[in-house]
Amino acid sequence: MAHARRFRFGVQLNRPFEGTTWIDSVKAVEDIGYSTLFLPDHFEDQFGPIVAMAVAATVTTTMNVGALVFDNDYRHPVVLAKEMATLDVVSGGRVELGLGAGWMRTDYEQSGIVEDGPKVRVDRMMESVAVLRGLFGDGPFSFDGEHYTITELDGTPSPFTPGGPPVLIAGGAKRMLRFAGAHADIVGVNPSVHSGAIDSAAARDGMADRMDEKFSWVREGAGDRFDDLEFNAWVPVASITDDPDGFAELIAPTFGVAAREALGSPMTMVGTVAGIGEQLEQRRERWGFSYHVIQQESAFDMAPVVAAYSGG
C-alpha cells in the first residue's frame, strides 16, 4: 500500500447554497462531516476566498478552511503570509494553505494581470513557497530571488501551527508535481490544464494511466518523504447511483474516453455507497489518494459517502 492515511473529504464552495446564507451553508457542510471547506481563487462569480474563509472559521469548530488554490500571481507572498498566519491564529490552527502557479486564461484576460509563460509562473510560485515558509518561521527573514526580494522582515503574527499551516500544492505537470513532492505537505494531483480552460484534453489527462505517470513524478521529487505526504483528489463528477455504467455513458463524451475508463478516474466518484467505498480503497492502494474534494453541487448528495468512510 502506498499510504495508510485515513480517508477525509473536503468540499469546495463558490458561494452559499441557493436560498441560504454563507454562514448557514458553512455550518451545514461541517454538520455533514466534511474535513475542509475550500474556495477557488478566480475572478468569476464566486465569493472572495480570504473573507469567506475567515467567516467560515469563525462560525465552525472542527472544519479546516482553505483555498483550492490561491493563484500565486494574484497574491504577493508577504501579504498572503500575514493573512494566513492571522487566520491560523484566530481559527486555532485550522488553515490549509493551497497554492498554485495560475492557469485560468480568462482570469488574466479579464483582469489585465499579465500572464507570463508557464516556466516564469512556476518559478515565481516556487519562490513564494520559500518566502511563505521563511515568514512563518522565527525571527527576521531575508530572501533574494529573481521575483521576490525580502529584507529582514519578521513575519507576524506567528501562526498558531508551528512552522505555519500545512501547504497544499496542486498541479498536473512534471515540474510542478516534482516540486510539490519535495516541498508540500499535501499534494493535489490534478489534470494538467495547458489550454487555460478545462476541456477534453484536461479531462483525458485525469485518467488512470495519466495518474500513474503523475505519481511517478511526485515520487521523484519526494524521495524519502513520499510516505509523509497526503494526496488530494479534486472530484468534479460525483453521484450515488445504482447504475454507474449508465451514468458513465452520459459523462464519457465529456472526458473523450470509454465509459469504464471514466469511472476509473479519480476525478469521478460514481456508484452505490458501497461501490464508491471500493473505488476509494482501490485508489488509496494504487496511488495513495485519501483526501477527496467534492464540489458544491454534490455536497449534500455525497453525505452518505462522507459519513460511511471518513476516518476509514
Backbone bond lengths (Angstrom), bond angles and torsions (degrees), N, CA, C in turn:
res aa  C-N    CA-C-N  psi(-1)  N-CA   C-N-CA  omega(-1)  CA-C   N-CA-C  phi
1 M - - - 1.459 - - 1.526 109.30 -
2 A 1.331 115.93 134.16 1.457 119.81 -178.94 1.526 111.37 -67.03
3 H 1.315 115.78 -44.23 1.453 120.84 -178.28 1.517 108.92 -142.14
4 A 1.308 116.37 148.02 1.458 120.33 176.30 1.526 110.79 -109.52
5 R 1.339 116.99 20.72 1.467 119.63 -178.37 1.520 110.56 -65.84
6 R 1.322 114.45 147.74 1.453 120.25 177.60 1.524 109.86 -76.41
7 F 1.328 115.32 153.75 1.458 120.18 179.81 1.528 110.96 -71.98
8 R 1.309 115.21 142.45 1.451 121.28 165.41 1.522 108.33 -145.92
9 F 1.327 114.72 162.18 1.458 120.45 -172.46 1.525 109.70 -130.59
10 G 1.318 114.76 133.08 1.453 120.54 170.97 1.517 109.32 -104.63
11 V 1.328 115.12 166.01 1.466 121.04 174.72 1.521 107.43 -133.29
12 Q 1.327 116.02 137.49 1.461 120.44 178.53 1.523 109.37 -108.83
13 L 1.336 115.22 119.62 1.461 121.53 178.24 1.527 109.74 -114.29
14 N 1.305 115.98 137.67 1.469 120.77 173.67 1.526 112.23 -90.59
15 R 1.327 114.83 -29.12 1.463 121.86 -173.60 1.523 107.02 -163.57
16 P 1.337 118.90 178.17 1.474 118.77 177.01 1.527 111.57 -63.47
17 F 1.329 115.04 157.38 1.456 119.00 169.97 1.525 109.01 -63.69
18 E 1.302 115.63 150.07 1.461 120.41 -176.20 1.534 110.88 -58.20
19 G 1.319 115.38 131.71 1.449 121.31 176.79 1.508 115.36 82.98
20 T 1.326 117.19 8.51 1.461 119.58 -179.85 1.519 109.91 -137.52
21 T 1.320 116.49 174.87 1.464 121.38 -179.06 1.523 110.09 -94.20
22 W 1.328 116.20 167.86 1.455 120.71 176.14 1.526 110.78 -62.50
23 I 1.315 116.91 -43.06 1.460 120.13 -179.01 1.523 110.68 -62.09
24 D 1.324 116.95 -45.41 1.463 119.70 179.64 1.530 111.17 -65.74
25 S 1.323 117.26 -37.05 1.459 121.18 178.94 1.525 110.92 -63.78
26 V 1.327 115.48 -44.68 1.458 120.93 -179.07 1.535 110.38 -63.44
27 K 1.312 116.08 -45.26 1.467 119.29 179.02 1.522 111.26 -62.56
28 A 1.328 116.82 -35.29 1.460 120.32 -178.91 1.528 111.45 -65.18
29 V 1.329 117.27 -42.99 1.467 117.99 -178.41 1.527 111.22 -74.05
30 E 1.327 117.49 -28.89 1.464 118.66 173.17 1.521 109.83 -65.76
31 D 1.344 117.25 -41.28 1.467 120.63 179.56 1.530 111.59 -62.93
32 I 1.320 117.88 -33.06 1.461 120.79 178.14 1.520 110.71 -64.95
33 G 1.337 115.98 -33.34 1.456 119.77 179.34 1.515 114.57 116.45
34 Y 1.330 116.25 12.19 1.463 118.10 176.94 1.520 110.01 -64.78
35 S 1.314 115.51 137.82 1.454 122.04 -177.51 1.521 112.32 -75.19
36 T 1.346 115.83 -35.27 1.456 120.65 -173.42 1.515 110.40 -142.34
37 L 1.321 116.07 139.64 1.456 122.82 170.29 1.524 107.83 -101.65
38 F 1.326 116.02 121.17 1.458 121.98 176.32 1.521 110.75 -110.38
39 L 1.327 115.40 151.53 1.455 122.21 165.42 1.527 107.80 -123.49
40 P 1.343 117.49 149.06 1.455 118.47 170.79 1.523 109.70 -75.85
41 D 1.329 116.39 175.70 1.463 121.67 179.26 1.527 108.66 -130.73
42 H 1.335 113.92 77.86 1.467 120.21 179.34 1.528 109.15 -131.69
43 F 1.321 116.06 174.09 1.461 121.22 -178.90 1.518 112.11 -101.00
44 E 1.325 116.74 6.85 1.461 120.97 176.45 1.527 109.40 -78.60
45 D 1.323 116.60 -165.66 1.464 121.89 -173.82 1.528 110.36 -73.93
46 Q 1.325 115.36 91.52 1.455 121.28 177.43 1.528 108.74 -156.64
47 F 1.334 116.13 162.99 1.459 120.36 173.55 1.530 109.66 -71.32
48 G 1.343 115.38 151.21 1.456 119.37 171.72 1.512 109.33 -65.28
49 P 1.337 118.00 127.96 1.462 119.53 -169.59 1.514 115.31 -65.15
50 I 1.329 119.14 -39.99 1.471 118.92 -172.76 1.516 111.50 -68.31
51 V 1.320 117.34 -46.39 1.471 119.76 177.98 1.522 110.38 -63.43
52 A 1.328 116.72 -44.01 1.464 119.71 -179.09 1.522 111.62 -64.28
53 M 1.332 117.32 -38.51 1.465 120.69 176.43 1.520 110.82 -63.60
54 A 1.335 116.99 -41.72 1.457 120.51 -178.04 1.530 110.76 -64.35
55 V 1.327 116.37 -44.03 1.470 119.40 178.42 1.522 109.88 -63.39
56 A 1.324 116.33 -43.55 1.463 119.92 -179.54 1.523 111.33 -60.40
57 A 1.318 116.26 -42.39 1.464 119.25 179.61 1.525 111.77 -64.61
58 T 1.324 116.03 -32.84 1.468 120.91 -177.92 1.522 112.37 -69.49
59 V 1.336 116.98 -34.09 1.469 119.95 -172.98 1.532 112.53 -102.11
60 T 1.341 117.43 7.09 1.463 120.63 177.30 1.523 109.32 -123.92
61 T 1.321 115.81 169.29 1.470 119.36 -177.62 1.525 113.36 -126.09
62 T 1.327 118.29 -22.97 1.465 120.52 -174.96 1.520 113.33 -120.67
63 M 1.311 117.39 -23.53 1.462 120.63 -170.87 1.529 111.71 -83.98
64 N 1.338 116.35 134.87 1.452 120.98 173.45 1.523 110.67 -75.16
65 V 1.338 115.92 162.85 1.456 120.90 177.06 1.527 108.76 -131.22
66 G 1.328 115.38 148.64 1.458 118.95 179.84 1.508 111.67 -169.43
67 A 1.309 115.65 173.42 1.461 122.70 171.77 1.515 107.99 -110.11
68 L 1.318 115.54 140.36 1.457 121.07 -179.80 1.533 108.35 -122.24
69 V 1.279 117.20 79.33 1.461 129.46 -5.13 1.524 107.21 -131.23
70 F 1.361 116.36 164.18 1.448 118.46 172.66 1.529 109.53 -62.72
71 D 1.326 115.73 133.42 1.459 120.76 174.41 1.524 107.61 -82.37
72 N 1.318 116.37 116.93 1.450 120.73 -175.24 1.526 112.81 -57.57
73 D 1.326 117.60 -31.79 1.464 119.76 -177.80 1.520 112.76 -68.06
74 Y 1.320 117.78 -18.06 1.464 120.81 179.24 1.528 112.10 -98.70
75 R 1.333 117.90 -5.75 1.467 121.30 -167.72 1.521 110.53 -135.23
76 H 1.323 116.84 99.95 1.462 118.77 175.97 1.526 108.61 -61.73
77 P 1.343 118.75 134.49 1.460 119.78 -173.11 1.523 114.53 -62.66
78 V 1.331 119.15 -29.06 1.460 120.11 177.47 1.529 110.03 -65.88
79 V 1.331 116.20 -42.67 1.472 120.54 178.96 1.522 110.12 -68.50
80 L 1.330 116.30 -45.10 1.462 119.47 -177.98 1.524 111.15 -65.25
81 A 1.325 117.68 -37.46 1.468 120.53 179.01 1.520 110.89 -60.53
82 K 1.332 116.92 -43.81 1.468 119.36 -179.79 1.521 111.00 -65.45
83 E 1.330 116.86 -44.38 1.463 119.82 -179.21 1.529 111.36 -62.91
84 M 1.324 117.04 -44.05 1.463 120.05 -176.56 1.528 111.77 -74.20
85 A 1.326 117.68 -34.54 1.468 119.27 175.43 1.525 110.21 -64.84
86 T 1.333 115.98 -41.90 1.466 119.73 177.69 1.513 111.17 -61.87
87 L 1.329 116.19 -45.90 1.463 119.83 -179.46 1.525 110.86 -65.72
88 D 1.321 117.22 -34.91 1.463 120.34 177.69 1.526 110.40 -64.42
89 V 1.326 116.43 -37.82 1.468 120.22 178.38 1.522 110.38 -67.37
90 V 1.330 117.18 -51.85 1.467 119.08 -173.66 1.528 111.99 -70.32
91 S 1.339 117.80 -21.85 1.465 120.42 179.35 1.523 112.57 -93.21
92 G 1.327 117.18 -3.71 1.454 119.60 -176.93 1.517 113.26 70.56
93 G 1.345 116.47 33.66 1.457 119.83 175.31 1.506 115.05 87.56
94 R 1.320 117.41 32.44 1.475 120.31 -176.56 1.532 112.62 -111.47
95 V 1.323 116.77 34.48 1.468 121.45 178.42 1.520 109.90 -106.29
96 E 1.332 115.93 137.30 1.459 122.97 166.15 1.523 106.81 -116.27
97 L 1.315 117.07 121.05 1.461 122.04 -172.20 1.525 110.01 -94.91
98 G 1.320 115.74 97.73 1.457 121.21 178.67 1.514 110.78 -88.26
99 L 1.330 116.17 136.04 1.458 120.65 -177.80 1.525 109.99 -141.82
100 G 1.349 114.83 138.26 1.458 121.15 175.64 1.515 109.95 -141.13
101 A 1.328 115.75 171.97 1.465 121.09 -175.15 1.522 113.19 -88.57
102 G 1.338 117.81 -6.39 1.462 121.27 -178.04 1.512 111.04 93.82
103 W 1.348 115.51 139.47 1.466 118.21 -176.79 1.530 114.00 -150.28
104 M 1.332 118.90 -24.43 1.464 119.21 -170.38 1.535 110.84 -79.85
105 R 1.307 115.02 112.79 1.464 121.31 -174.96 1.531 112.32 -57.12
106 T 1.336 117.54 -41.45 1.467 119.47 -175.81 1.525 112.16 -67.56
107 D 1.339 118.11 -29.23 1.470 119.64 175.94 1.523 110.35 -57.47
108 Y 1.305 116.23 -46.70 1.463 120.86 -177.89 1.526 110.77 -70.55
109 E 1.321 116.75 -43.54 1.464 120.32 -177.75 1.526 111.74 -63.14
110 Q 1.328 116.69 -43.74 1.456 119.93 -174.49 1.515 113.07 -79.79
111 S 1.324 117.50 -29.00 1.466 120.68 -178.54 1.519 113.20 -87.65
112 G 1.327 116.73 -21.17 1.451 120.12 -174.41 1.517 113.75 82.41
113 I 1.339 117.54 0.95 1.463 120.65 174.14 1.524 108.38 -68.25
114 V 1.302 116.53 133.50 1.458 120.86 -177.16 1.532 109.82 -67.55
115 E 1.314 115.35 128.80 1.467 120.43 175.72 1.530 108.36 -97.84
116 D 1.306 115.49 98.48 1.454 119.44 176.18 1.525 110.08 -71.91
117 G 1.321 116.20 169.99 1.448 120.41 178.09 1.515 111.87 -65.77
118 P 1.330 116.99 163.30 1.465 120.36 -176.73 1.520 113.87 -54.12
119 K 1.325 118.13 -41.98 1.459 119.92 -177.94 1.520 111.28 -60.47
120 V 1.332 116.95 -44.96 1.466 120.44 -178.58 1.519 110.40 -66.26
121 R 1.328 116.91 -43.46 1.465 119.65 -179.86 1.523 111.08 -61.91
122 V 1.317 116.70 -41.98 1.465 120.03 -179.68 1.531 110.57 -70.16
123 D 1.330 117.54 -42.00 1.466 120.07 175.88 1.524 110.74 -54.78
124 R 1.325 116.15 -45.22 1.464 121.22 -177.03 1.528 110.54 -65.94
125 M 1.333 116.30 -41.09 1.463 119.09 178.98 1.522 111.29 -64.56
126 M 1.329 116.64 -39.05 1.457 119.83 178.38 1.529 110.97 -61.30
127 E 1.319 117.00 -41.75 1.458 119.24 175.90 1.521 111.08 -63.78
128 S 1.337 116.94 -37.37 1.468 120.04 179.57 1.517 111.88 -60.56
129 V 1.325 116.89 -40.30 1.465 119.57 179.13 1.524 109.83 -60.63
130 A 1.324 117.20 -42.32 1.465 120.31 178.51 1.520 111.25 -63.99
131 V 1.331 116.96 -40.08 1.464 120.31 179.50 1.524 110.87 -66.78
132 L 1.319 116.41 -45.23 1.466 120.15 179.31 1.527 111.20 -59.65
133 R 1.313 116.50 -48.00 1.465 119.82 179.39 1.528 110.37 -60.20
134 G 1.330 116.22 -41.97 1.461 119.45 -179.29 1.513 112.85 -64.34
135 L 1.323 116.69 -41.34 1.464 120.28 -179.29 1.518 112.28 -73.12
136 F 1.325 117.74 -23.95 1.466 120.51 176.00 1.529 111.55 -77.78
137 G 1.327 117.77 -11.76 1.454 121.35 179.97 1.517 112.30 -84.42
138 D 1.311 115.72 -171.52 1.466 121.33 -176.58 1.528 110.63 -91.72
139 G 1.332 115.52 139.10 1.457 120.91 171.12 1.514 113.64 82.52
140 P 1.326 115.82 175.97 1.465 121.48 -179.12 1.529 111.37 -63.05
141 F 1.331 115.00 144.54 1.455 121.75 -176.17 1.523 109.81 -128.12
142 S 1.320 116.33 136.71 1.460 121.68 175.94 1.515 109.45 -126.26
143 F 1.328 114.90 150.12 1.465 120.78 -179.08 1.516 108.06 -152.38
144 D 1.308 116.86 132.96 1.459 121.47 179.88 1.524 108.43 -126.52
145 G 1.334 115.41 92.63 1.453 120.54 -178.20 1.510 111.95 -116.19
146 E 1.307 115.47 -176.18 1.462 120.02 178.16 1.518 111.38 -73.13
147 H 1.331 116.28 -30.48 1.464 120.36 -174.13 1.526 113.54 -110.39
148 Y 1.315 118.03 -26.30 1.464 121.70 -178.25 1.520 110.04 -133.09
149 T 1.330 114.89 140.66 1.456 121.74 173.61 1.521 107.77 -128.00
150 I 1.315 116.64 118.72 1.464 122.31 -178.05 1.529 106.83 -119.70
151 T 1.325 116.12 131.43 1.463 119.72 -173.56 1.524 110.86 -124.29
152 E 1.324 116.29 108.30 1.463 122.91 172.68 1.531 112.04 47.45
153 L 1.334 115.58 47.79 1.466 120.68 -178.89 1.526 108.89 -100.44
154 D 1.311 115.67 123.79 1.461 121.55 177.01 1.525 108.01 -90.12
155 G 1.311 116.87 112.37 1.462 120.23 -178.19 1.514 110.97 -71.48
156 T 1.314 115.85 116.44 1.458 121.77 178.55 1.524 109.04 -131.80
157 P 1.347 116.53 151.61 1.467 126.74 -5.10 1.526 111.37 -71.33
158 S 1.316 115.27 163.49 1.463 119.02 172.96 1.523 108.80 -68.63
159 P 1.321 118.49 131.64 1.465 119.21 179.85 1.516 112.05 -61.27
160 F 1.310 115.83 154.43 1.468 120.87 175.59 1.529 109.64 -62.99
161 T 1.327 116.44 -40.47 1.466 121.85 -179.42 1.519 109.47 -81.91
162 P 1.324 119.65 120.27 1.466 120.81 -179.87 1.532 110.99 -53.82
163 G 1.336 115.64 127.93 1.457 120.17 -177.85 1.507 114.80 81.69
164 G 1.336 116.74 -4.61 1.456 120.92 177.55 1.513 113.23 101.64
165 P 1.332 116.67 165.41 1.464 120.68 179.76 1.520 111.37 -59.63
166 P 1.331 117.49 153.14 1.466 119.45 174.62 1.524 110.32 -58.55
167 V 1.325 115.90 137.86 1.461 122.03 -177.84 1.521 109.60 -97.40
168 L 1.318 115.14 125.51 1.455 123.27 176.20 1.527 107.19 -106.50
169 I 1.313 116.85 118.51 1.460 121.17 177.05 1.517 107.63 -113.78
170 A 1.344 115.17 126.05 1.458 120.74 -177.56 1.521 109.65 -113.43
171 G 1.318 115.64 140.52 1.449 120.09 177.86 1.507 111.28 -170.61
172 G 1.339 115.18 172.29 1.453 119.42 -179.64 1.508 114.64 -132.88
173 A 1.337 117.46 -8.11 1.457 121.22 -177.93 1.528 110.22 -103.99
174 K 1.323 115.61 165.06 1.460 121.64 -171.48 1.513 112.59 -58.07
175 R 1.328 117.92 -49.49 1.462 119.97 -174.04 1.529 111.45 -64.77
176 M 1.318 116.37 -42.67 1.463 119.99 179.54 1.522 111.26 -64.78
177 L 1.323 117.54 -43.00 1.459 119.87 -176.39 1.524 111.60 -71.94
178 R 1.313 117.88 -34.32 1.470 119.03 174.08 1.528 110.25 -64.18
179 F 1.329 116.27 -42.05 1.462 119.88 178.84 1.526 110.40 -64.92
180 A 1.341 116.55 -43.72 1.463 119.75 178.44 1.523 111.03 -59.68
181 G 1.318 116.68 -41.69 1.458 119.65 177.63 1.510 112.41 -59.18
182 A 1.331 116.45 -35.58 1.460 121.01 -177.13 1.519 113.48 -82.08
183 H 1.357 117.89 -25.66 1.460 119.29 -167.44 1.529 115.69 -127.88
184 A 1.312 119.24 -18.44 1.464 120.60 -175.35 1.525 111.34 -86.58
185 D 1.318 115.20 163.35 1.465 122.46 167.33 1.525 110.33 -94.65
186 I 1.330 115.22 -35.19 1.464 123.37 178.56 1.525 106.46 -126.42
187 V 1.320 117.31 131.79 1.459 121.27 -179.84 1.526 109.02 -113.56
188 G 1.330 115.98 120.55 1.453 121.43 171.97 1.517 109.09 -88.71
189 V 1.323 117.08 108.04 1.465 121.45 -178.35 1.524 107.24 -95.02
190 N 1.334 115.13 107.16 1.459 122.56 -168.08 1.516 111.93 -121.68
191 P 1.327 116.54 166.07 1.459 119.12 166.63 1.528 110.06 -62.69
192 S 1.316 116.18 150.92 1.456 120.96 174.54 1.523 108.75 -85.83
193 V 1.329 116.30 135.51 1.468 121.22 -175.63 1.527 107.85 -114.14
194 H 1.320 116.29 71.34 1.462 121.07 -174.25 1.523 112.58 -65.71
195 S 1.330 117.32 -30.51 1.464 120.19 -175.39 1.518 113.07 -79.59
196 G 1.334 117.28 -12.27 1.460 120.29 -175.12 1.513 113.33 86.18
197 A 1.327 117.60 6.49 1.465 122.35 177.30 1.521 107.97 -147.33
198 I 1.342 116.40 148.91 1.460 120.37 178.39 1.521 107.86 -75.71
199 D 1.325 116.29 109.49 1.457 122.68 -175.46 1.527 109.45 -132.15
200 S 1.335 116.37 -172.56 1.461 119.70 -176.35 1.524 112.01 -63.69
201 A 1.339 116.94 -32.74 1.466 119.09 178.15 1.521 110.69 -66.16
202 A 1.334 116.55 -39.93 1.464 119.84 177.28 1.526 110.18 -65.58
203 A 1.331 116.84 -42.31 1.460 120.01 178.95 1.521 110.68 -61.63
204 R 1.327 117.01 -43.19 1.475 119.94 178.93 1.520 111.26 -61.83
205 D 1.332 116.82 -31.34 1.459 120.81 -178.60 1.528 112.02 -73.86
206 G 1.325 117.34 -6.02 1.456 120.76 176.49 1.517 114.07 -98.11
207 M 1.326 117.66 8.43 1.455 120.49 -179.74 1.538 111.09 -76.90
208 A 1.325 115.43 166.51 1.464 121.37 -170.38 1.527 112.66 -59.94
209 D 1.339 117.37 -41.74 1.455 118.88 -178.13 1.523 111.68 -64.68
210 R 1.325 116.33 -35.37 1.455 120.44 177.52 1.531 110.44 -69.38
211 M 1.326 116.91 -36.01 1.456 119.74 178.51 1.536 111.49 -64.37
212 D 1.317 116.61 -35.68 1.467 119.17 177.19 1.528 110.24 -57.37
213 E 1.329 116.52 -45.76 1.464 119.61 -179.49 1.520 111.27 -68.13
214 K 1.328 117.39 -41.01 1.467 120.64 -179.61 1.530 110.96 -60.37
215 F 1.312 117.15 -40.91 1.465 119.31 179.43 1.529 111.41 -69.39
216 S 1.325 116.99 -27.85 1.462 118.10 174.85 1.525 110.45 -65.43
217 W 1.324 117.33 -34.41 1.469 121.03 177.04 1.528 110.66 -68.45
218 V 1.341 115.67 -42.07 1.466 118.43 177.71 1.524 109.87 -60.07
219 R 1.317 117.14 -43.75 1.468 120.79 179.55 1.526 111.42 -60.80
220 E 1.329 117.07 -40.26 1.456 120.40 177.91 1.523 110.96 -57.57
221 G 1.331 115.38 -43.88 1.457 119.25 -179.06 1.509 113.66 -75.05
222 A 1.330 116.36 -34.58 1.467 120.43 -172.94 1.516 113.23 -78.53
223 G 1.315 116.64 -38.33 1.461 118.86 -176.13 1.519 111.07 58.35
224 D 1.323 115.88 -128.49 1.467 121.16 -175.80 1.521 113.16 -68.28
225 R 1.328 117.71 -15.50 1.472 118.76 -177.64 1.525 112.65 -90.93
226 F 1.322 118.34 4.77 1.468 120.54 -176.17 1.520 111.88 -54.73
227 D 1.320 117.06 -44.34 1.468 120.01 -176.47 1.520 113.13 -71.34
228 D 1.330 117.58 -10.07 1.462 121.02 176.58 1.523 112.19 -86.86
229 L 1.326 117.29 -10.28 1.459 121.17 -174.84 1.523 111.78 -84.06
230 E 1.327 114.17 150.09 1.460 121.04 170.71 1.523 107.04 -108.61
231 F 1.346 117.02 139.34 1.458 120.55 -175.60 1.520 111.45 -113.00
232 N 1.325 113.33 130.93 1.450 123.67 -171.06 1.531 109.23 -112.86
233 A 1.327 117.29 128.62 1.466 122.69 177.85 1.526 109.57 -113.74
234 W 1.322 116.43 125.45 1.470 122.75 174.67 1.516 107.68 -84.58
235 V 1.351 117.16 123.03 1.462 121.66 -170.81 1.538 109.58 -117.19
236 P 1.341 117.65 94.61 1.462 119.47 -179.29 1.519 114.48 -79.60
237 V 1.347 117.49 -16.43 1.465 121.33 -178.37 1.515 109.02 -123.14
238 A 1.335 116.74 112.60 1.463 121.09 -178.59 1.522 109.22 -142.22
239 S 1.329 116.32 130.20 1.462 120.07 -179.63 1.522 110.02 -158.24
240 I 1.321 116.19 133.36 1.457 121.26 171.13 1.527 107.32 -90.20
241 T 1.321 116.30 119.66 1.456 121.16 -175.52 1.520 110.34 -152.37
242 D 1.346 116.14 149.74 1.460 121.05 174.44 1.524 111.40 -83.36
243 D 1.343 117.28 -5.36 1.458 121.34 -177.53 1.530 110.22 -127.41
244 P 1.337 116.80 67.14 1.463 118.24 -178.57 1.517 113.59 -61.12
245 D 1.344 117.03 -33.43 1.459 119.29 -179.60 1.528 110.54 -66.45
246 G 1.323 116.35 -41.86 1.456 119.59 177.61 1.517 111.66 -63.88
247 F 1.331 116.04 -41.23 1.458 119.97 177.41 1.530 109.94 -63.20
248 A 1.322 115.80 -41.25 1.470 120.17 -178.99 1.521 111.20 -63.30
249 E 1.327 117.36 -35.62 1.461 119.67 177.52 1.525 111.19 -61.30
250 L 1.326 116.41 -32.11 1.463 120.17 179.65 1.528 112.42 -73.96
251 I 1.351 116.25 -36.74 1.464 118.77 -174.97 1.524 113.48 -91.98
252 A 1.332 117.05 -19.05 1.468 119.79 -174.57 1.519 113.66 -56.72
253 P 1.347 120.25 -39.87 1.473 118.04 179.41 1.522 113.39 -59.38
254 T 1.342 117.37 -31.43 1.467 120.14 177.63 1.520 111.00 -64.48
255 F 1.314 116.43 -36.56 1.458 121.27 -179.79 1.529 112.10 -84.00
256 G 1.338 116.99 -17.94 1.450 119.75 -178.01 1.505 113.34 71.36
257 V 1.347 116.30 30.09 1.467 121.05 -178.05 1.521 108.85 -138.07
258 A 1.332 116.09 174.17 1.453 120.90 174.54 1.525 110.32 -68.26
259 A 1.335 115.48 155.25 1.468 120.87 -175.33 1.521 111.79 -57.67
260 R 1.333 117.34 -46.53 1.469 119.39 -177.76 1.516 111.35 -64.74
261 E 1.333 116.70 -32.75 1.463 119.96 178.35 1.526 110.34 -67.01
262 A 1.336 116.89 -38.51 1.458 120.19 178.18 1.520 110.91 -61.72
263 L 1.340 116.88 -40.30 1.462 120.08 -179.46 1.526 111.88 -67.19
264 G 1.325 117.43 -22.36 1.456 120.40 179.67 1.507 114.56 -83.97
265 S 1.321 116.63 -6.29 1.466 119.95 -179.95 1.519 111.06 -79.59
266 P 1.332 118.24 138.98 1.469 119.65 175.00 1.526 113.45 -69.20
267 M 1.330 117.76 -3.33 1.458 121.39 172.95 1.523 111.91 -79.82
268 T 1.334 117.30 -7.09 1.455 121.56 179.81 1.523 110.08 -121.36
269 M 1.323 115.33 151.36 1.458 122.24 176.88 1.525 105.39 -145.22
270 V 1.330 116.02 90.37 1.461 121.47 -168.74 1.522 109.56 -133.95
271 G 1.344 116.55 131.39 1.458 121.21 176.03 1.519 110.64 146.11
272 T 1.320 115.88 -168.95 1.453 120.16 172.39 1.529 108.50 -69.88
273 V 1.314 117.08 168.28 1.464 119.62 177.96 1.525 109.91 -59.36
274 A 1.332 116.64 -44.57 1.461 119.87 179.51 1.529 111.00 -66.09
275 G 1.332 116.17 -39.64 1.459 119.76 178.81 1.512 112.33 -64.16
276 I 1.324 116.85 -40.02 1.461 120.37 176.86 1.523 109.80 -65.30
277 G 1.321 116.74 -37.36 1.463 119.57 176.68 1.521 111.52 -58.97
278 E 1.341 116.69 -40.05 1.465 120.11 177.34 1.529 110.85 -65.22
279 Q 1.347 116.44 -39.90 1.472 119.98 176.47 1.519 111.09 -59.78
280 L 1.320 116.15 -45.40 1.460 120.39 -178.51 1.520 111.29 -60.75
281 E 1.324 115.98 -43.18 1.464 119.92 178.92 1.529 110.93 -62.94
282 Q 1.338 116.82 -43.33 1.458 120.72 -179.87 1.527 111.28 -63.14
283 R 1.329 116.70 -39.89 1.469 120.05 -178.52 1.521 111.58 -72.50
284 R 1.300 116.61 -33.12 1.463 119.21 174.92 1.524 109.92 -68.20
285 E 1.320 116.76 -40.10 1.461 121.24 -179.98 1.526 111.25 -67.35
286 R 1.335 117.01 -43.14 1.465 121.16 -174.88 1.525 112.56 -76.84
287 W 1.328 116.22 -42.44 1.462 119.42 -172.19 1.528 114.33 -120.20
288 G 1.312 117.13 -30.93 1.453 120.22 -174.11 1.511 113.77 106.79
289 F 1.345 117.70 3.09 1.459 119.73 177.90 1.530 110.33 -61.88
290 S 1.324 115.98 123.51 1.463 120.01 175.06 1.532 111.40 -131.12
291 Y 1.306 117.27 -7.56 1.466 123.13 -171.00 1.527 106.88 -124.71
292 H 1.327 116.43 110.43 1.462 121.91 -172.13 1.525 109.63 -118.47
293 V 1.331 115.73 133.86 1.465 120.93 -174.67 1.525 109.63 -111.06
294 I 1.329 115.08 113.05 1.463 123.59 -179.72 1.534 108.82 -87.12
295 Q 1.327 115.75 148.21 1.459 119.85 -179.85 1.531 111.25 -90.62
296 Q 1.322 114.76 161.76 1.463 122.85 -173.10 1.516 113.07 -49.86
297 E 1.344 117.44 -45.90 1.462 120.72 -173.54 1.526 112.69 -67.69
298 S 1.325 117.22 -16.66 1.472 120.88 -179.24 1.527 112.89 -110.34
299 A 1.319 117.97 4.25 1.464 121.35 -170.48 1.523 113.03 -58.46
300 F 1.327 117.27 -45.89 1.465 120.01 -178.34 1.526 111.16 -78.05
301 D 1.329 116.19 -38.91 1.472 119.31 -178.60 1.526 111.75 -60.34
302 M 1.326 117.23 -33.20 1.461 120.62 -175.85 1.528 112.97 -90.10
303 A 1.317 117.65 8.10 1.464 120.86 -179.93 1.530 112.63 -56.35
304 P 1.338 120.37 -39.37 1.477 119.05 178.92 1.533 112.45 -62.74
305 V 1.320 117.85 -33.28 1.462 121.14 178.01 1.518 110.08 -69.26
306 V 1.335 116.00 -43.91 1.470 120.68 178.19 1.519 110.11 -59.99
307 A 1.333 116.02 -43.46 1.460 119.50 -179.23 1.528 111.93 -67.63
308 A 1.323 117.06 -37.23 1.458 120.38 -174.73 1.525 112.97 -75.87
309 Y 1.335 117.82 -32.67 1.470 118.84 -167.81 1.512 115.57 -120.33
310 S 1.322 119.56 -7.68 1.455 119.51 176.94 1.526 109.87 -59.64
311 G 1.321 116.33 128.29 1.449 120.76 179.71 1.511 114.52 82.98
312 G 1.338 116.45 -0.44 1.449 119.61 -177.36 1.514 113.51 -88.31
